[in-house]
Amino acid sequence: MTKITRAFLGKVLGAAGLLTALPALAAETVSTSNPYGIDALWSQGDFVAKGTLIILLIMSASTWYVGIVKLLEQRRLIKQGHELLAHHGVDLQKAASELADEGMYSAVAQAGIEAAAEHKGELANRVDLNTWVAMAISDAVDSASHHMQNGLSVIATVGSTAPFVGLFGTVWGIYHALVKIGTSGQASIDKVAGPVGEALIMTAIGLAVAVPAVLGYNWLVRRNKLVLDNVRVVSGRLHASLLNNPSR
């Protein structure tokens, strides 16, 4: 009976010792960090590496900001276009000119209504109503088209230049690797792993910034075309409505 008790106590004490050692092992495991990760890139990198990383982060933030703003604007305009296309004649004029946000549809309607109202006296003798209203609406549509292009140049610039910014960081990292090899006189892995890892991280970040920018640009351009198609259809109906019911 005594031997069994001693054996049992020995197992219990051994298990207790193992449980006591587990937190220390866990703490040691958690405290181990990757010496060649992004944290190391920021803490060990020089001003050129940090500057390149900051530029890439700014480019990425600007791309996402402009892309989200343009997407919300396009959704609003597409919804307004579908709502306006449900109206006809004078109702279309009124619905477009009374939009709360005074956006491009309201601007097109106001341009056409004002042109029809101005077509009188000597002007009416020199230019027919159809041409005068068409010119005013066409100018408003062109202005709307230019407005829809705002911000897209930022996304296009980021998509085309971000890989080269990342490539610059790559070249700079490889340069540091070669300098360390030349200084130490031996190409050991501990001398080149950090700079080469830094170079690869810069390449990956550059691609991560550029790919969403290119995809987002192409998508926003297609949605812009849909918005402008709706604007042209609405402007054509407004033109016909103003010819049939000119404001005097």
C-alpha positions as CSV (number, residue, x, y, z in Angstrom):
1,M,0.0,0.0,0.0
2,T,2.9,2.4,0.8
3,K,4.6,1.7,-2.5
4,I,1.4,2.5,-4.4
5,T,0.9,5.7,-2.5
6,R,4.5,6.8,-3.1
7,A,4.2,6.0,-6.8
8,F,0.9,8.0,-7.0
9,L,2.4,11.0,-5.2
10,G,5.4,10.9,-7.6
11,K,3.2,11.0,-10.6
12,V,1.2,13.9,-9.1
13,L,4.3,15.9,-8.3
14,G,5.7,15.2,-11.8
15,A,2.5,16.5,-13.4
16,A,2.5,19.5,-11.2
17,G,6.1,20.3,-12.2
18,L,5.1,20.0,-15.9
19,L,2.2,22.3,-15.4
20,T,4.4,24.8,-13.7
21,A,6.9,24.7,-16.6
22,L,4.2,25.2,-19.3
23,P,3.7,29.0,-18.7
24,A,7.4,29.6,-18.9
25,L,7.6,27.6,-22.2
26,A,4.6,29.5,-23.6
27,A,6.1,32.9,-22.6
28,E,9.4,31.9,-24.3
29,T,7.5,30.9,-27.4
30,V,5.5,34.1,-27.6
31,S,8.5,36.3,-27.0
32,T,10.2,34.8,-30.1
33,S,9.7,37.2,-33.0
34,N,10.7,37.1,-36.7
35,P,13.9,39.0,-37.1
36,Y,13.2,39.5,-40.9
37,G,9.6,40.6,-40.8
38,I,7.9,43.9,-41.4
39,D,8.7,45.0,-37.8
40,A,12.4,44.4,-38.4
41,L,12.1,46.3,-41.7
42,W,10.8,49.3,-39.9
43,S,13.1,49.1,-36.9
44,Q,16.3,48.2,-38.7
45,G,15.7,50.0,-42.0
46,D,17.3,53.3,-42.9
47,F,15.5,56.5,-43.9
48,V,15.3,55.4,-47.6
49,A,13.6,52.1,-46.7
50,K,11.2,53.8,-44.3
51,G,10.5,56.5,-46.8
52,T,9.7,54.0,-49.5
53,L,7.4,52.1,-47.2
54,I,5.6,55.3,-46.1
55,I,5.2,56.3,-49.8
56,L,3.6,52.9,-50.6
57,L,1.3,53.1,-47.6
58,I,0.2,56.6,-48.7
59,M,-0.4,55.4,-52.2
60,S,-2.5,52.5,-51.0
61,A,-4.5,54.7,-48.6
62,S,-5.2,57.3,-51.4
63,T,-6.3,54.5,-53.8
64,W,-8.8,53.0,-51.3
65,Y,-10.1,56.4,-50.3
66,V,-10.7,57.7,-53.8
67,G,-12.1,54.3,-54.9
68,I,-14.6,54.2,-52.1
69,V,-15.7,57.8,-52.6
70,K,-16.1,57.2,-56.4
71,L,-18.0,54.0,-55.8
72,L,-20.5,55.7,-53.5
73,E,-20.9,58.5,-55.9
74,Q,-21.5,56.1,-58.8
75,R,-24.1,54.1,-56.8
76,R,-26.0,57.3,-56.0
77,L,-25.9,58.6,-59.7
78,I,-27.0,55.2,-61.1
79,K,-29.9,55.1,-58.7
80,Q,-30.9,58.7,-59.6
81,G,-30.6,57.9,-63.3
82,H,-33.0,54.9,-63.0
83,E,-35.5,57.0,-61.0
84,L,-35.4,59.8,-63.6
85,L,-35.9,57.5,-66.5
86,A,-39.2,56.5,-65.0
87,H,-40.5,60.1,-65.7
88,H,-41.4,61.7,-69.0
89,G,-42.1,65.1,-70.4
90,V,-42.6,68.0,-68.0
91,D,-42.4,65.6,-65.1
92,L,-38.9,64.7,-66.1
93,Q,-37.9,68.4,-66.2
94,K,-39.3,68.9,-62.7
95,A,-37.9,65.7,-61.2
96,A,-34.4,66.4,-62.6
97,S,-34.3,70.1,-61.6
98,E,-35.5,69.5,-58.1
99,L,-32.9,66.9,-57.1
100,A,-31.8,67.6,-53.5
101,D,-28.1,67.2,-54.1
102,E,-27.9,69.5,-57.2
103,G,-25.8,67.0,-59.0
104,M,-25.1,66.4,-62.7
105,Y,-28.7,65.5,-63.5
106,S,-29.9,68.7,-61.9
107,A,-27.2,70.7,-63.7
108,V,-28.2,69.2,-67.1
109,A,-31.9,70.0,-66.5
110,Q,-31.2,73.5,-65.3
111,A,-28.9,74.2,-68.3
112,G,-31.7,73.1,-70.7
113,I,-34.5,74.9,-68.9
114,E,-32.4,78.2,-68.8
115,A,-31.4,77.9,-72.4
116,A,-35.1,77.4,-73.4
117,A,-36.1,80.4,-71.3
118,E,-33.3,82.6,-72.8
119,H,-34.3,81.7,-76.4
120,K,-36.3,84.9,-77.3
121,G,-35.9,88.2,-79.0
122,E,-32.9,88.6,-81.3
123,L,-31.4,85.3,-80.2
124,A,-34.6,83.4,-81.4
125,N,-34.2,85.0,-84.8
126,R,-30.6,84.0,-85.2
127,V,-30.5,80.5,-83.6
128,D,-33.4,78.0,-83.6
129,L,-34.5,76.5,-80.3
130,N,-33.4,73.0,-81.1
131,T,-29.8,74.1,-81.7
132,W,-29.7,76.4,-78.7
133,V,-31.0,73.9,-76.2
134,A,-28.9,71.1,-77.7
135,M,-25.7,73.2,-77.2
136,A,-26.6,74.0,-73.6
137,I,-27.4,70.4,-72.7
138,S,-24.3,69.2,-74.5
139,D,-22.1,71.5,-72.5
140,A,-23.6,70.3,-69.3
141,V,-23.1,66.7,-70.3
142,D,-19.5,67.4,-71.1
143,S,-19.0,69.0,-67.7
144,A,-20.6,66.0,-66.1
145,S,-18.2,63.7,-68.0
146,H,-15.2,65.7,-66.8
147,H,-16.5,65.5,-63.3
148,M,-16.8,61.8,-63.4
149,Q,-13.1,61.5,-64.3
150,N,-12.0,63.3,-61.2
151,G,-9.9,61.0,-58.9
152,L,-9.4,58.3,-61.5
153,S,-6.0,59.7,-62.5
154,V,-4.9,59.2,-58.9
155,I,-5.8,55.5,-59.0
156,A,-4.3,55.1,-62.5
157,T,-1.0,56.7,-61.3
158,V,-0.8,54.5,-58.3
159,G,-1.5,51.4,-60.4
160,S,1.3,52.3,-62.8
161,T,4.0,53.5,-60.4
162,A,3.6,51.4,-57.3
163,P,5.5,48.4,-58.7
164,F,8.4,50.7,-59.6
165,V,8.4,52.2,-56.1
166,G,8.5,48.6,-54.7
167,L,11.2,47.8,-57.2
168,F,13.2,50.8,-55.9
169,G,13.0,49.3,-52.4
170,T,14.1,45.9,-53.8
171,V,17.1,47.4,-55.5
172,W,18.0,49.3,-52.3
173,G,17.7,46.1,-50.2
174,I,19.9,44.1,-52.6
175,Y,22.4,46.9,-52.5
176,H,22.6,46.7,-48.7
177,A,23.0,42.9,-49.0
178,L,25.9,43.3,-51.3
179,V,27.5,46.0,-49.0
180,K,27.3,43.6,-46.0
181,I,28.8,40.8,-48.1
182,G,31.7,43.0,-49.1
183,T,32.2,44.3,-45.6
184,S,32.2,40.9,-43.9
185,G,34.1,39.2,-46.6
186,Q,31.8,36.2,-46.5
187,A,28.4,35.6,-47.9
188,S,26.8,34.0,-44.8
189,I,23.1,33.7,-44.5
190,D,22.9,36.0,-41.5
191,K,24.6,38.8,-43.4
192,V,22.3,38.8,-46.4
193,A,19.0,37.4,-45.0
194,G,17.8,40.8,-43.6
195,P,18.5,43.0,-46.6
196,V,17.2,40.4,-49.0
197,G,14.1,39.9,-46.9
198,E,13.6,43.7,-46.9
199,A,13.9,43.7,-50.7
200,L,11.3,41.0,-51.1
201,I,8.9,42.7,-48.7
202,M,9.2,45.9,-50.6
203,T,8.4,44.0,-53.8
204,A,5.4,42.3,-52.2
205,I,4.0,45.6,-50.8
206,G,4.5,47.3,-54.2
207,L,2.4,44.6,-55.9
208,A,-0.2,44.6,-53.1
209,V,-0.7,48.3,-53.7
210,A,-0.6,48.2,-57.5
211,V,-2.9,45.2,-58.2
212,P,-6.0,46.6,-56.4
213,A,-5.4,50.0,-58.0
214,V,-5.4,48.5,-61.5
215,L,-8.5,46.4,-60.9
216,G,-10.3,49.2,-59.2
217,Y,-9.5,51.6,-62.0
218,N,-10.9,49.3,-64.7
219,W,-14.0,48.6,-62.6
220,L,-14.7,52.3,-61.9
221,V,-14.1,53.2,-65.6
222,R,-16.8,50.7,-66.6
223,R,-19.2,52.1,-64.0
224,N,-18.5,55.6,-65.2
225,K,-19.5,54.6,-68.7
226,L,-22.8,53.3,-67.3
227,V,-23.4,56.6,-65.4
228,L,-22.7,58.7,-68.5
229,D,-24.9,56.5,-70.6
230,N,-27.8,57.2,-68.2
231,V,-26.9,61.0,-68.3
232,R,-27.0,61.0,-72.1
233,V,-30.4,59.2,-72.2
234,V,-31.9,61.6,-69.6
235,S,-30.4,64.6,-71.4
236,G,-31.9,63.4,-74.7
237,R,-35.4,63.1,-73.1
238,L,-35.0,66.5,-71.5
239,H,-34.1,67.9,-74.9
240,A,-37.2,66.5,-76.5
241,S,-39.3,67.6,-73.6
242,L,-38.0,71.2,-73.7
243,L,-38.7,71.4,-77.5
244,N,-42.3,70.3,-76.9
245,N,-42.8,72.4,-73.7
246,P,-40.3,75.3,-73.7
247,S,-40.3,77.5,-70.6
248,R,-41.0,81.1,-71.6
